[in-house]
Amino acid sequence: MKADQKKSYTVIVADGSFPRHDIPLDYIRNAERIVCCDGSAENLIKGGYIPDAIVGDMDSLNDSIAGRFNDRIFKDEGQETNDLTKAVNWCTERGYMELVIVGATGKREDHTIGNISLLAEYVREVKVKMVTDTGLLMALSEGSVVSSFPGQQVSIFSIDPETEITSHGLKYPLENRKINNWWVATLNESFGDRFSLKFEEGRVIIYLKF
C-alpha cells in the first residue's frame, strides 16, 4: 500500500502522535497541501514540513509559530466542534474534497476514539481516510468493494448497531450480521485483492492493517 503520487489530496495533520511510518509520511510528502490542527503545527515543522494552513482555536499554538506563519492562520473559537472537524470544515468550504487525515491517534485514548468515530460524519460530505502508523481507517455509508491483499488483517465497526452487514472475501464471513459491540467483527482477514461489504443503510468504519 503506497501513498498516492498525483498530489490530488489534502493532508490534515491532527494533534495526536506525529507519524513515524513511511506510509503516512509519504502522504504528507506527496500532498497537494497540508492543513494543520493548531496543536500539530510544531511537530509538523520539526519534521521538516511547512503547513499551508493552520486551523483551530489556537490554544495550543506557540507564539513563535504564530508569528512566523501569521499569514496562514485561520482561527475558529467555536466550542461545538474539535480542531479536527474545524480543519475538515475549512477544507470543504474551499472545495478540497479528498482528504487524508494523519496524526489522529495516539496520546489519549478518548481523543483517538473520538477522532476515528468522526470519519462516519465526514464521509457524508467528502472522500476521506485516516492513515496511522499501523494501517488505514475509512468509513462507508453504503455497501462497497474494498481493495485489499491476501492475508490483510481487517476489522469492521458499525456506528449504527442495527445495520445488517454481509461480507464476501473475508476469512470469517458475515451474513446479515448486526455488529452491536466494537469487538464483534475485529481481527478478520482478507482472502484476496478485494473484499465486499453489503448493507442497506448505516455507517461502517473499517480498519485495514498495513
C-alpha positions as CSV (number, residue, x, y, z in Angstrom):
1,M,0.0,0.0,0.0
2,K,1.6,3.3,-1.1
3,A,0.6,6.9,-0.9
4,D,-1.0,8.4,-3.9
5,Q,1.5,10.2,-6.2
6,K,-0.9,12.5,-8.1
7,K,-0.9,15.1,-5.3
8,S,-4.7,15.5,-5.7
9,Y,-5.5,15.3,-2.0
10,T,-5.1,17.4,1.1
11,V,-3.5,16.1,4.2
12,I,-4.9,17.2,7.6
13,V,-2.4,16.7,10.5
14,A,-4.3,16.2,13.8
15,D,-2.8,16.7,17.2
16,G,-2.2,13.1,18.1
17,S,1.1,11.3,17.8
18,F,3.0,12.6,14.7
19,P,3.5,9.8,12.2
20,R,6.7,7.7,12.1
21,H,5.8,5.0,9.5
22,D,6.8,5.7,5.9
23,I,3.2,5.3,4.5
24,P,1.6,8.3,6.5
25,L,4.8,10.2,6.0
26,D,4.6,9.6,2.2
27,Y,1.1,11.0,2.2
28,I,2.4,14.2,3.8
29,R,5.3,14.4,1.4
30,N,3.1,14.0,-1.7
31,A,0.1,16.1,-0.6
32,E,-1.1,19.0,-2.7
33,R,-1.5,20.9,0.6
34,I,-1.0,20.4,4.3
35,V,-3.6,21.7,6.8
36,C,-2.6,21.5,10.5
37,C,-4.8,21.5,13.6
38,D,-3.2,24.2,15.6
39,G,-1.5,21.8,18.1
40,S,0.1,19.7,15.4
41,A,1.9,22.6,13.7
42,E,5.0,22.4,15.9
43,N,5.6,18.7,15.2
44,L,5.0,19.1,11.5
45,I,7.5,21.9,11.3
46,K,10.1,19.9,13.4
47,G,9.6,17.1,10.9
48,G,10.8,19.4,8.1
49,Y,7.4,20.2,6.5
50,I,5.6,23.5,6.1
51,P,1.9,23.9,6.7
52,D,-0.3,25.6,4.1
53,A,-2.9,26.4,6.7
54,I,-3.2,26.2,10.5
55,V,-6.8,25.9,11.7
56,G,-8.3,25.7,15.2
57,D,-8.9,27.8,18.3
58,M,-5.1,28.4,18.6
59,D,-5.0,27.5,22.3
60,S,-2.1,25.1,21.5
61,L,-0.1,27.2,19.1
62,N,3.1,28.7,20.5
63,D,4.0,32.4,19.8
64,S,7.0,31.7,17.6
65,I,5.0,29.6,15.1
66,A,2.1,32.1,15.3
67,G,4.4,34.9,14.3
68,R,6.2,33.0,11.6
69,F,3.0,31.7,10.0
70,N,0.7,34.5,10.7
71,D,-0.4,34.7,7.0
72,R,-1.9,31.2,7.1
73,I,-3.6,31.0,10.5
74,F,-7.4,30.6,10.5
75,K,-8.8,31.0,13.9
76,D,-12.1,29.3,14.9
77,E,-13.0,29.7,18.5
78,G,-16.2,27.6,18.3
79,Q,-16.6,25.1,21.1
80,E,-19.2,22.8,19.4
81,T,-16.5,21.0,17.3
82,N,-13.0,19.9,17.9
83,D,-10.0,21.1,15.9
84,L,-10.0,18.2,13.5
85,T,-13.6,18.9,12.5
86,K,-12.7,22.6,12.2
87,A,-9.9,21.6,9.8
88,V,-12.2,19.4,7.8
89,N,-14.8,22.2,7.5
90,W,-12.1,24.6,6.4
91,C,-11.2,22.3,3.6
92,T,-14.7,21.6,2.4
93,E,-15.5,25.3,2.4
94,R,-12.7,25.7,-0.1
95,G,-13.6,22.8,-2.2
96,Y,-10.9,20.4,-1.0
97,M,-12.9,17.2,-1.1
98,E,-10.3,14.5,-1.0
99,L,-8.8,14.3,2.5
100,V,-6.2,12.2,4.2
101,I,-6.0,12.5,8.0
102,V,-2.8,11.7,9.8
103,G,-1.7,12.1,13.4
104,A,-5.2,11.4,14.7
105,T,-4.4,8.6,17.1
106,G,-2.1,8.0,20.0
107,K,-1.6,10.2,23.1
108,R,-5.1,10.0,24.7
109,E,-7.5,7.1,24.0
110,D,-10.6,9.3,24.3
111,H,-9.3,11.6,21.6
112,T,-8.4,8.6,19.4
113,I,-11.8,7.0,19.7
114,G,-13.5,10.4,19.1
115,N,-11.4,11.1,16.0
116,I,-12.0,7.7,14.5
117,S,-15.7,8.0,15.0
118,L,-15.8,11.3,13.2
119,L,-14.9,9.5,10.0
120,A,-18.6,8.4,9.9
121,E,-19.6,12.1,9.9
122,Y,-17.1,13.3,7.4
123,V,-17.9,10.6,4.8
124,R,-21.3,12.2,4.2
125,E,-19.6,15.2,2.7
126,V,-16.1,14.3,1.5
127,K,-13.8,11.5,0.4
128,V,-11.7,10.8,3.4
129,K,-9.4,8.2,5.0
130,M,-7.3,8.2,8.1
131,V,-3.8,6.8,8.0
132,T,-1.9,5.7,11.1
133,D,1.5,4.1,11.8
134,T,-0.2,0.6,11.6
135,G,-2.9,0.9,9.0
136,L,-5.7,2.7,7.3
137,L,-9.2,3.6,8.5
138,M,-12.1,4.5,6.3
139,A,-15.8,5.0,6.6
140,L,-18.5,3.6,4.3
141,S,-22.0,4.9,4.0
142,E,-23.1,2.2,1.6
143,G,-22.1,-1.3,0.6
144,S,-18.7,-1.2,-1.2
145,V,-15.9,-3.3,-2.7
146,V,-12.6,-2.6,-0.8
147,S,-9.1,-3.1,-2.2
148,S,-7.0,-5.4,-0.1
149,F,-4.3,-8.1,-0.4
150,P,-4.3,-11.8,0.6
151,G,-3.8,-12.1,4.4
152,Q,-4.5,-8.5,5.2
153,Q,-6.0,-8.1,8.7
154,V,-9.4,-6.4,8.6
155,S,-11.6,-5.1,11.4
156,I,-15.1,-3.8,10.9
157,F,-17.1,-1.4,13.2
158,S,-20.7,-0.4,12.9
159,I,-21.7,3.1,14.1
160,D,-25.3,2.1,13.7
161,P,-25.8,-1.2,15.6
162,E,-29.0,-2.2,13.8
163,T,-27.2,-2.3,10.4
164,E,-27.1,-5.8,9.0
165,I,-23.8,-6.5,7.2
166,T,-22.9,-9.3,4.7
167,S,-19.3,-9.8,3.6
168,H,-17.7,-11.6,0.7
169,G,-14.0,-12.4,0.5
170,L,-13.2,-12.5,4.3
171,K,-12.0,-15.5,6.2
172,Y,-14.8,-15.1,8.8
173,P,-17.9,-14.2,6.7
174,L,-20.6,-12.0,8.0
175,E,-24.2,-12.9,7.0
176,N,-26.7,-10.2,7.8
177,R,-24.8,-9.7,11.0
178,K,-25.5,-6.8,13.4
179,I,-22.3,-5.6,14.9
180,N,-23.5,-4.5,18.3
181,N,-20.2,-4.1,20.0
182,W,-16.7,-2.9,18.9
183,W,-15.0,-6.3,19.3
184,V,-17.6,-8.4,17.3
185,A,-16.1,-8.1,13.8
186,T,-12.4,-7.4,14.6
187,L,-9.4,-9.5,13.6
188,N,-10.8,-10.8,10.3
189,E,-8.7,-11.5,7.2
190,S,-8.9,-10.8,3.5
191,F,-8.6,-13.8,1.1
192,G,-7.6,-11.8,-2.0
193,D,-7.0,-8.4,-3.6
194,R,-10.5,-7.2,-2.6
195,F,-13.5,-7.9,-0.4
196,S,-17.0,-6.6,-0.3
197,L,-19.4,-5.5,2.4
198,K,-23.1,-5.3,1.7
199,F,-25.5,-3.3,3.8
200,E,-28.6,-1.3,3.0
201,E,-28.2,1.7,5.3
202,G,-26.0,2.8,8.2
203,R,-22.4,3.8,8.6
204,V,-19.5,1.4,8.9
205,I,-15.8,2.0,9.7
206,I,-13.2,-0.4,8.6
207,Y,-9.5,-0.8,9.6
208,L,-7.0,-2.3,7.2
209,K,-3.6,-3.2,8.6
210,F,-0.5,-2.5,6.5
